[in-house]
Amino acid sequence: MRAQIEVIPCKICGDKSSGIHYGVITCEGCKGFFRRSQQNNAMYSCSRQRNCLIDRTNRNRCQHCRLQKCLALGMSRDAVKFGRMSKKQRDSLYAEVQKHQQSQERAGSGGVREENGENGNLARAYSRGSSATLSDLDDITTLPDGLLFDLPLTPEGTGEYCSSLELLGGSGGSSSSSQSSPEQNGQDFNDGAHIKHEYQLLHDSGLFSHTLLNPLPEGCSMLDIDRITQSVVKSHLETSQYSTEDLKRLAMSLYTPEETRVYQSKSTEVMWQQCAIHITNAIQYVVEFAKRITGFMDLCQNDQIILLKAGCLDVLLIRMCRAYNPINNTLLFDGKFASPQLFKALGCDDLVNAVYELAKSLSRLQLTEEEMALFSAAVLLSPDRPWLTDTQQVQKLQEKVYLALQHCLHRSGASEEKLTKMVSKLPMMKSICNLHIDKLEFFRLLHPETAYSFPPLYREVFGSEIAFPDSTG
């Protein structure tokens, strides 16, 4: 089996792989590099912008970026026993290796591999925008109608999309639009002990540790609080696809049992591809949401990118409760409300069920649009994200947003308990994000070509560059 796995190139640098090491298919060089970094507890630094390209020719030029790519792709000392897969997992991996070998044989014979069927159509739909960058998101009106849950999954309807978080620059997105994002996908939290541990970590780290309604910090006036409140709420409303009236109108648009079975009969690869497209579109609106928040574009580009990569899924999970119907436990997906069973083909029941549980939990809080907007911004502007350049500036901005949230709750007569309950959802959200990454990494291992065809922005936010399997292995 090891010799067969080697047809897939090293996921870190693209060199010839030698098997699964520390949970990821890698070459001997990257395996040794990761082992040494863990044994020495190495602390590397990058002399550039922490976004160096890691491939066969330059993998030794930046140890920092090489290690970050190893970690982003899932390499871990805890994954040394990854080889102990279930029989079903081994069979799936074996089938994927065979598929990869066949594609190499076709490529080696001079033929051009043509992707067919629904999965191929979805992949081709994204090829047009694969070279774009996040800097192209200066104006949300450049995006087509019908995105996110209402995205028409056809090559003609998907439009062009942005791919890279490296170039976030540009204006703060002054134009407005009524198009944008309710919410989406599926994920899960772990056992209660893990939740309790992460909850303690969040409090120990200082996230949302500001005292309720404490005096305004020096240099911050109520005018500042009002200004940032207006900025955040306006941004939230302008980057939400559906109004409350729209969501009420769509509430009875449910998938029939027959339609649900159609989704359940899709292949795992096709269903992952569809969900990746929906999530990617939602991410673009979170980016626009962030760029319109007063003070966000004043942060250095590195910190903007880090905050978005680390926090965009948290924001999506918060926004998701707008598109949740607690009466029948359904979420808006692709124009209709769907039950958890619709996503059976993903093979991630725990992930999907956890998202629905979180949506139910958030909906019970009955957050207003203003509360949701400020909560989303406060979560996004976390000063505890690794690799931030100016933690203090991010912290000051988060503090203003958090104070705005406190005053918002105070004005509406909400109890302090409501804020406590909002903050208590953070460990669930963090665990859901972690589980999503775990599921995605395993999917990448089994279906590398399909993972490569995911939207570039999705690949970058939830991991790192995926080396496309080639015939030179």
C-alpha positions as CSV (number, residue, x, y, z in Angstrom):
1,M,0.0,0.0,0.0
2,R,2.9,2.4,0.8
3,A,4.3,2.0,-2.7
4,Q,1.0,2.7,-4.2
5,I,0.4,5.9,-2.0
6,E,3.7,7.2,-3.4
7,V,2.1,8.0,-6.7
8,I,0.6,11.0,-4.9
9,P,3.3,13.8,-4.6
10,C,4.3,15.2,-1.3
11,K,1.5,17.5,-0.1
12,I,4.1,20.0,1.3
13,C,6.6,20.5,-1.5
14,G,5.3,18.4,-4.4
15,D,8.4,16.1,-4.5
16,K,8.0,12.3,-4.7
17,S,6.3,11.1,-1.6
18,S,7.3,8.1,0.5
19,G,4.1,7.4,2.3
20,I,1.9,8.9,5.1
21,H,4.1,10.6,7.7
22,Y,2.6,12.4,10.8
23,G,-0.8,12.2,9.2
24,V,0.0,13.6,5.7
25,I,1.4,12.2,2.5
26,T,4.9,13.7,2.3
27,C,8.4,13.1,1.0
28,E,11.3,12.0,3.2
29,G,12.7,15.5,3.2
30,C,9.6,17.1,4.6
31,K,9.1,14.2,7.0
32,G,12.6,14.7,8.4
33,F,12.1,18.5,8.6
34,F,8.9,18.2,10.5
35,R,10.4,15.6,12.9
36,R,13.4,17.9,13.7
37,S,11.2,20.9,14.2
38,Q,9.1,19.0,16.8
39,Q,12.1,17.5,18.5
40,N,13.8,20.8,18.9
41,N,10.7,22.8,19.6
42,A,12.0,25.1,16.9
43,M,10.9,28.8,16.6
44,Y,11.5,29.9,13.1
45,S,11.0,33.4,11.7
46,C,10.2,34.6,8.1
47,S,12.2,37.5,6.7
48,R,9.4,38.1,4.1
49,Q,5.7,38.3,4.7
50,R,5.0,34.8,6.0
51,N,3.6,33.7,2.7
52,C,6.6,32.1,0.9
53,L,5.9,29.5,-1.8
54,I,7.0,26.1,-0.7
55,D,7.9,23.7,-3.5
56,R,10.7,21.3,-4.5
57,T,13.1,24.0,-5.5
58,N,12.8,26.5,-2.6
59,R,11.5,24.4,0.3
60,N,14.7,25.0,2.2
61,R,14.7,28.8,1.9
62,C,12.1,29.5,4.6
63,Q,11.8,27.2,7.5
64,H,9.0,29.2,9.1
65,C,6.7,29.0,6.1
66,R,7.6,25.4,5.5
67,L,6.6,24.5,9.0
68,Q,3.4,26.5,8.8
69,K,2.4,24.6,5.7
70,C,3.2,21.3,7.4
71,L,0.9,22.3,10.3
72,A,-1.8,23.7,8.1
73,L,-2.0,20.5,6.1
74,G,-2.4,18.5,9.3
75,M,1.0,17.2,10.2
76,S,1.2,16.4,13.9
77,R,3.1,14.2,16.3
78,D,-0.3,12.9,17.5
79,A,-0.9,11.6,14.0
80,V,2.0,9.1,14.0
81,K,-0.5,6.3,14.4
82,F,-2.5,7.6,11.5
83,G,-1.8,4.4,9.6
84,R,-4.3,2.5,11.8
85,M,-7.2,3.2,9.6
86,S,-10.4,1.3,9.5
87,K,-10.9,-1.2,6.7
88,K,-13.4,1.2,5.1
89,Q,-10.9,4.0,5.2
90,R,-8.1,1.8,3.8
91,D,-10.4,0.6,1.0
92,S,-11.3,4.2,0.1
93,L,-7.7,5.2,0.1
94,Y,-6.8,2.2,-2.1
95,A,-9.6,3.2,-4.6
96,E,-8.3,6.7,-4.7
97,V,-4.7,5.6,-5.4
98,Q,-6.0,3.4,-8.3
99,K,-7.9,6.4,-9.7
100,H,-4.8,8.5,-9.4
101,Q,-2.7,5.9,-11.2
102,Q,-5.2,5.7,-14.0
103,S,-5.2,9.4,-14.5
104,Q,-1.4,9.4,-14.6
105,E,-1.5,6.7,-17.3
106,R,-3.9,8.7,-19.4
107,A,-1.7,11.8,-18.9
108,G,1.4,9.8,-19.8
109,S,-0.1,8.6,-23.0
110,G,-0.6,12.1,-24.2
111,G,-4.3,12.3,-23.7
112,V,-6.0,15.2,-22.0
113,R,-8.1,14.1,-19.1
114,E,-11.6,15.5,-19.4
115,E,-13.6,15.7,-16.2
116,N,-17.1,14.5,-16.8
117,G,-20.4,14.7,-14.9
118,E,-21.6,17.0,-12.2
119,N,-18.3,17.2,-10.4
120,G,-16.4,18.2,-13.6
121,N,-19.0,20.8,-14.3
122,L,-18.5,22.3,-10.9
123,A,-14.8,22.3,-11.2
124,R,-14.9,24.0,-14.6
125,A,-17.2,26.6,-13.3
126,Y,-14.5,27.7,-10.9
127,S,-11.6,27.7,-13.4
128,R,-12.5,31.1,-14.8
129,G,-11.9,32.9,-11.6
130,S,-9.0,30.9,-10.3
131,S,-6.3,33.5,-10.9
132,A,-8.2,36.3,-9.1
133,T,-7.2,37.7,-5.7
134,L,-9.0,39.0,-2.7
135,S,-8.0,42.5,-3.7
136,D,-10.7,42.2,-6.4
137,L,-13.4,42.3,-3.7
138,D,-13.3,46.0,-3.3
139,D,-16.9,46.3,-4.6
140,I,-19.4,43.7,-3.5
141,T,-21.7,44.7,-6.4
142,T,-19.2,43.0,-8.8
143,L,-20.4,39.6,-7.5
144,P,-23.3,38.0,-9.3
145,D,-26.8,37.6,-7.9
146,G,-28.0,34.4,-6.3
147,L,-24.8,33.5,-4.3
148,L,-24.4,31.5,-1.2
149,F,-27.3,29.3,-0.3
150,D,-29.2,30.5,-3.3
151,L,-26.2,29.9,-5.6
152,P,-27.3,28.2,-8.9
153,L,-24.9,25.3,-9.2
154,T,-24.3,25.6,-13.0
155,P,-21.2,26.9,-14.9
156,E,-23.3,29.8,-16.2
157,G,-24.6,30.9,-12.8
158,T,-21.5,30.7,-10.6
159,G,-19.7,33.7,-11.8
160,E,-16.1,34.5,-11.1
161,Y,-14.5,34.2,-7.7
162,C,-11.5,35.5,-5.8
163,S,-8.8,33.1,-4.8
164,S,-6.0,34.5,-2.6
165,L,-5.8,36.2,0.8
166,E,-2.4,37.5,0.0
167,L,-3.6,40.8,-1.6
168,L,-6.3,42.1,0.6
169,G,-5.5,45.7,-0.3
170,G,-7.8,48.2,-1.9
171,S,-10.5,50.5,-0.7
172,G,-12.7,49.8,2.2
173,G,-15.6,48.9,-0.1
174,S,-17.6,52.0,0.1
175,S,-20.4,50.8,-2.3
176,S,-23.3,49.0,-0.9
177,S,-25.5,46.2,-2.1
178,S,-28.6,44.3,-0.9
179,Q,-27.0,41.1,-2.1
180,S,-25.1,38.8,0.2
181,S,-25.0,36.1,2.8
182,P,-27.2,34.2,5.2
183,E,-25.3,31.2,6.2
184,Q,-24.4,27.6,5.7
185,N,-22.4,24.5,6.2
186,G,-21.9,21.6,8.5
187,Q,-19.6,21.0,11.5
188,D,-19.3,19.5,15.0
189,F,-18.1,19.9,18.5
190,N,-16.4,17.3,20.6
191,D,-17.2,15.8,24.0
192,G,-18.1,17.9,27.0
193,A,-14.7,17.7,28.7
194,H,-13.1,19.1,25.5
195,I,-15.7,21.9,25.4
196,K,-15.0,22.8,29.0
197,H,-11.3,22.9,28.4
198,E,-11.6,25.1,25.3
199,Y,-14.0,27.4,27.2
200,Q,-11.4,27.8,29.9
201,L,-8.7,28.5,27.3
202,L,-10.9,31.3,25.8
203,H,-11.3,33.0,29.1
204,D,-7.7,32.6,30.1
205,S,-6.5,34.1,26.8
206,G,-8.5,37.3,27.5
207,L,-11.0,36.9,24.7
208,F,-14.1,38.9,25.7
209,S,-12.6,39.4,29.1
210,H,-13.6,43.1,29.3
211,T,-15.7,44.0,32.3
212,L,-19.3,44.6,31.5
213,L,-20.1,48.3,31.0
214,N,-16.8,49.3,32.5
215,P,-15.7,53.0,32.0
216,L,-14.7,53.9,28.5
217,P,-11.0,53.5,27.9
218,E,-8.8,56.5,27.6
219,G,-9.1,58.1,24.2
220,C,-12.5,56.5,23.5
221,S,-15.7,58.5,23.7
222,M,-19.4,57.6,23.3
223,L,-19.2,59.2,19.9
224,D,-16.5,56.6,19.0
225,I,-18.8,53.8,20.2
226,D,-21.8,55.2,18.3
227,R,-19.7,55.5,15.2
228,I,-18.3,52.0,15.2
229,T,-21.8,50.7,16.1
230,Q,-23.2,52.3,13.0
231,S,-20.3,51.1,10.9
232,V,-20.6,47.5,12.0
233,V,-24.4,47.3,11.8
234,K,-24.5,49.0,8.4
235,S,-21.8,46.6,7.1
236,H,-23.7,43.6,8.5
237,L,-27.0,44.6,6.8
238,E,-25.3,45.4,3.5
239,T,-23.6,42.0,3.4
240,S,-26.6,39.9,4.4
241,Q,-28.3,38.4,1.4
242,Y,-31.8,38.0,2.7
243,S,-33.9,40.4,4.7
244,T,-36.0,39.1,7.6
245,E,-39.1,39.4,5.4
246,D,-37.3,37.3,2.7
247,L,-36.4,34.6,5.2
248,K,-40.0,34.5,6.5
249,R,-41.3,34.2,2.9
250,L,-38.9,31.3,2.2
251,A,-39.6,29.5,5.5
252,M,-42.1,27.1,3.9
253,S,-39.9,26.3,1.0
254,L,-38.7,22.9,2.1
255,Y,-37.0,20.1,0.3
256,T,-39.4,17.2,-0.4
257,P,-38.4,13.7,0.6
258,E,-37.7,13.0,-3.1
259,E,-35.5,16.0,-3.4
260,T,-33.6,15.1,-0.2
261,R,-33.0,11.6,-1.6
262,V,-31.5,13.2,-4.8
263,Y,-28.9,15.0,-2.6
264,Q,-28.3,11.9,-0.6
265,S,-27.6,9.9,-3.7
266,K,-24.8,12.3,-4.9
267,S,-21.2,11.2,-4.6
268,T,-19.2,12.4,-1.6
269,E,-17.0,14.3,-4.0
270,V,-19.8,16.2,-5.7
271,M,-21.5,17.1,-2.3
272,W,-18.2,18.4,-0.9
273,Q,-17.7,20.4,-4.0
274,Q,-21.1,22.0,-3.8
275,C,-20.7,22.8,-0.1
276,A,-17.2,24.2,-0.7
277,I,-18.7,26.6,-3.4
278,H,-21.4,27.8,-1.0
279,I,-19.0,28.4,1.8
280,T,-16.5,30.2,-0.5
281,N,-19.2,32.6,-1.6
282,A,-20.1,33.2,2.0
283,I,-16.5,33.9,2.9
284,Q,-16.4,36.7,0.2
285,Y,-19.2,38.5,2.0
286,V,-17.5,38.1,5.4
287,V,-14.4,39.7,3.8
288,E,-16.6,42.6,2.6
289,F,-18.2,42.8,6.0
290,A,-14.8,43.1,7.6
291,K,-13.5,45.7,5.2
292,R,-16.4,48.0,5.9
293,I,-15.8,48.0,9.7
294,T,-14.3,51.3,10.8
295,G,-10.7,50.6,11.7
296,F,-10.3,47.2,10.0
297,M,-8.6,48.6,6.9
298,D,-6.2,50.6,9.1
299,L,-4.7,47.3,10.3
300,C,-1.7,46.1,8.4
301,Q,-2.4,43.8,5.6
302,N,-0.8,40.8,7.4
303,D,-3.2,41.2,10.3
304,Q,-6.2,41.7,8.1
305,I,-5.4,38.3,6.4
306,I,-4.8,36.5,9.6
307,L,-8.0,37.7,11.2
308,L,-10.1,36.7,8.2
309,K,-8.5,33.3,7.8
310,A,-8.9,32.5,11.5
311,G,-12.3,34.0,12.1
312,C,-14.4,33.9,8.9
313,L,-16.0,30.6,9.7
314,D,-16.9,31.8,13.2
315,V,-18.7,34.7,11.6
316,L,-20.5,32.4,9.2
317,L,-21.6,30.2,12.1
318,I,-23.0,33.2,13.9
319,R,-24.8,34.5,10.8
320,M,-26.2,31.0,10.2
321,C,-28.8,31.4,12.8
322,R,-30.6,34.0,10.5
323,A,-31.2,31.2,8.1
324,Y,-32.3,28.5,10.6
325,N,-35.9,27.5,11.2
326,P,-36.3,26.1,14.8
327,I,-39.8,24.8,14.1
328,N,-38.6,22.0,11.8
329,N,-34.8,22.1,12.4
330,T,-33.9,23.2,8.9
331,L,-31.3,25.5,7.4
332,L,-31.5,27.4,4.1
333,F,-29.4,25.7,1.5
334,D,-29.5,26.3,-2.3
335,G,-32.8,28.2,-2.1
336,K,-34.8,25.9,0.2
337,F,-34.7,24.8,3.8
338,A,-32.9,21.5,4.3
339,S,-32.9,19.0,7.2
340,P,-29.6,17.5,8.4
341,Q,-30.4,14.3,6.5
342,L,-29.9,16.1,3.1
343,F,-26.2,16.3,3.7
344,K,-25.8,12.5,4.2
345,A,-23.5,12.2,1.2
346,L,-20.8,14.3,2.9
347,G,-20.0,11.4,5.2
348,C,-19.8,13.9,8.1
349,D,-22.9,13.3,10.1
350,D,-21.3,14.5,13.4
351,L,-20.2,17.7,11.6
352,V,-23.6,18.4,10.2
353,N,-25.5,17.6,13.3
354,A,-23.2,19.9,15.3
355,V,-23.9,22.8,13.0
356,Y,-27.6,22.3,13.4
357,E,-27.2,22.1,17.2
358,L,-25.3,25.3,17.2
359,A,-27.9,27.0,15.0
360,K,-30.6,25.9,17.3
361,S,-28.7,27.1,20.3
362,L,-28.0,30.5,18.8
363,S,-31.5,30.9,17.6
364,R,-32.8,30.5,21.2
365,L,-30.9,33.7,22.1
366,Q,-33.1,35.7,19.6
367,L,-30.3,38.0,18.6
368,T,-31.3,41.2,16.9
369,E,-29.5,42.2,13.8
370,E,-27.5,44.8,15.7
371,E,-26.5,42.3,18.4
372,M,-25.5,39.8,15.7
373,A,-23.5,42.3,13.8
374,L,-21.5,43.5,16.8
375,F,-21.0,39.9,18.1
376,S,-19.7,38.8,14.7
377,A,-17.3,41.8,14.6
378,A,-16.0,41.2,18.1
379,V,-15.3,37.5,17.4
380,L,-13.6,38.4,14.1
381,L,-11.3,41.0,15.8
382,S,-9.7,38.6,18.2
383,P,-6.3,39.8,19.3
384,D,-5.3,36.2,20.3
385,R,-4.8,34.9,16.8
386,P,-1.3,33.6,16.2
387,W,1.2,35.6,14.1
388,L,-0.5,38.9,14.4
389,T,1.9,41.8,13.9
390,D,0.2,44.5,16.0
391,T,-1.8,42.7,18.7
392,Q,-2.4,45.9,20.6
393,Q,-4.1,47.6,17.7
394,V,-6.4,44.7,17.1
395,Q,-7.2,44.5,20.8
396,K,-8.1,48.2,20.9
397,L,-10.4,47.8,18.0
398,Q,-12.0,44.7,19.5
399,E,-12.5,46.5,22.8
400,K,-14.4,49.3,21.1
401,V,-16.6,46.8,19.3
402,Y,-17.2,44.9,22.5
403,L,-18.1,48.0,24.4
404,A,-20.5,48.8,21.6
405,L,-22.1,45.4,22.0
406,Q,-22.4,46.0,25.8
407,H,-24.1,49.3,25.3
408,C,-26.4,47.8,22.6
409,L,-27.6,45.2,25.1
410,H,-27.9,47.7,27.9
411,R,-30.0,50.0,25.7
412,S,-32.4,47.2,24.7
413,G,-32.8,46.2,28.3
414,A,-31.2,42.8,27.8
415,S,-29.8,41.1,30.9
416,E,-26.1,40.5,31.5
417,E,-26.9,36.8,31.2
418,K,-27.6,37.3,27.4
419,L,-24.0,38.4,26.8
420,T,-22.7,35.5,28.9
421,K,-24.7,33.1,26.8
422,M,-23.4,34.6,23.6
423,V,-19.8,34.2,24.8
424,S,-20.5,30.7,25.9
425,K,-21.1,29.7,22.3
426,L,-17.5,30.4,21.4
427,P,-16.1,27.0,22.5
428,M,-18.7,25.2,20.4
429,M,-17.8,27.3,17.4
430,K,-14.1,26.7,17.9
431,S,-14.6,23.0,18.1
432,I,-16.8,23.0,15.0
433,C,-14.1,24.8,13.1
434,N,-11.5,22.3,14.2
435,L,-13.7,19.4,13.2
436,H,-14.3,20.9,9.8
437,I,-10.5,21.1,9.3
438,D,-10.1,17.5,10.4
439,K,-12.8,16.3,8.0
440,L,-11.4,18.3,5.2
441,E,-7.9,17.0,5.7
442,F,-9.1,13.4,5.5
443,F,-11.1,14.2,2.4
444,R,-8.0,15.7,0.8
445,L,-6.1,12.5,1.6
446,L,-8.8,10.3,-0.1
447,H,-9.7,12.7,-3.0
448,P,-6.7,14.9,-3.8
449,E,-7.9,15.8,-7.3
450,T,-11.3,16.9,-6.2
451,A,-9.8,18.8,-3.3
452,Y,-7.6,20.6,-5.8
453,S,-10.7,21.6,-7.8
454,F,-12.2,23.3,-4.7
455,P,-12.4,27.1,-5.0
456,P,-8.9,28.6,-4.4
457,L,-10.2,30.9,-1.6
458,Y,-11.7,27.9,0.2
459,R,-8.4,26.0,-0.1
460,E,-6.4,29.0,1.2
461,V,-8.6,29.8,4.1
462,F,-9.0,26.2,5.4
463,G,-5.5,24.9,4.9
464,S,-2.8,25.7,2.3
465,E,-2.1,25.2,-1.3
466,I,-3.0,21.7,-2.5
467,A,-0.4,20.2,-4.8
468,F,-2.2,18.9,-7.9
469,P,-1.2,15.3,-8.5
470,D,0.9,15.2,-11.7
471,S,2.3,12.4,-13.8
472,T,5.9,13.1,-12.9
473,G,5.6,11.8,-9.3
